Amino acid sequence: MSTQKFATNALHAGHDVKQTGGTRAVPIYQTTSYVFNDSEHAANLFSLKELGFIYTRLNNPTNQILQDRLATLERGIGAVVFASGTAAISTGLLTLLKAGDHIVASSSLYGGTYNLLNVTLPRLGITTTFVDASNPENFEKAVQENTKAFFVESLGNPKLDVLDLQGISSYAKKAQVPFIVDNTVATPTLLNPIEHGANIVIHSLTKYIGGQGNSLGGVIIDGGNFDWSNGKFPEFTEPSKGYHGLKYHETLGAASYTFKLILEGLRDFGGALSPTNAFNIIQGLETLSVRIKQHSENALALAKWLEQQEEVAWVNYPGLESSKYKSLSDKYLPNGQSGIVTFGAKGGFEAAKTIADTVKVFSLLANIGDTKSLIIHPASTTHQQLSEEQQASTGVTADLIRLSVGLENIEDLKSDLKEAFSKIAKKVLV
Ligand SMILES: *Cc1c(COP(=O)(O)O)cnc(C)c1O
């Protein structure tokens, strides 16, 4: 485990320049496959007697550097990268679960994840109970005999609820199931869920870690702190049919899940990250700690300003004194609360749409975590397919606007919103 600090690891971890011909930048190994010395060497690689590169769907030297760096930054023992955050989540769950298994999840989740758990996985016999995550006990109450995982977002998108990770992790421990935390919005700069009892951490690298809106990617970081031999996960202790009788836990111990993600998850589901995208994401990761500090500062300043605008009904940002998550935020996110702010437009659905359609500096699009400021009206876009009741449980209301506050000058962001507010003011403020 590295003894160096975050900013140093973000620039150096995982890259031994002697292994890459002295290149100071991490090179892009744009290759599908790797030449074996001879058939015996190939046989040893396939049987894990020797570790090395076989095929880029399983691993690649550029991807490996990104994996090692992210594992270091999240304080895990290993990491596996994927083509997107969604590929990481679906592959991560399907590598762990089978028909008949059950998940307890926070109801405040990214829309895509909510649909995966609510609609697609049930079709494969994997069901989920969604709970109000503001009370950790709700997780325990929802546990069934077949429960095999708890799943949450450390800072929910778009509800921005800060969860009591230690509280929830204690119930995961009691239920002997892995605690999986999507840490996309908080980023490893602001929060390391493994330090608070998480076993598996997931990120959409598409967001703050890549940070510049140019490449999709995802990662699973393995805390190496879950006992896969506790009787609930026979796929880890019995000989694997899918890998010539390999007993994961006996052979690989704490790293069992990391290897299963590669040997079965990537082999069978194929959601590998392109090495060029790994390179792009590494460029972003190198400046993550500087960017996230500025994103957080801008977001807090804008949230405070929004609270004073007469066109605004309410503002939600975990760093605000008025936030009901302020005390959890002080505990879990003391160094900043990231760049997402939500607020309600007086005048509801139509007023919110008008604001999203009028701004010019903010781009109207479905993403977060870009250097550029972004805006969306979830009720008419990302959450449109959900019923009003489902929208409410994921934290979306008709008047809600989500901002991903970028790195522009804060005064320009205020002017842009002010101009948009002037378009709705006359109708609804009288
Ligand atoms: C965007 C996002 C995802 C999905 O990631 P993609 O890279 O878009 O597939 C998952 N979780 C959260 C919290 C997200 O914001």
The ligand as an ORCA input file, in Angstrom:
! r2SCAN-3c Opt
* xyz 0 1
  C     -23.244      8.203    -14.886
  C     -23.389      7.350    -13.716
  C     -23.373      5.949    -13.839
  C     -23.275      5.262    -15.180
  O     -22.033      5.484    -15.775
  P     -21.813      5.498    -17.384
  O     -20.335      5.699    -17.504
  O     -22.624      6.613    -17.945
  O     -22.263      4.167    -17.896
  C     -23.478      5.201    -12.684
  N     -23.604      5.784    -11.474
  C     -23.620      7.131    -11.318
  C     -23.755      7.711     -9.955
  C     -23.527      7.952    -12.429
  O     -23.561      9.282    -12.265
*
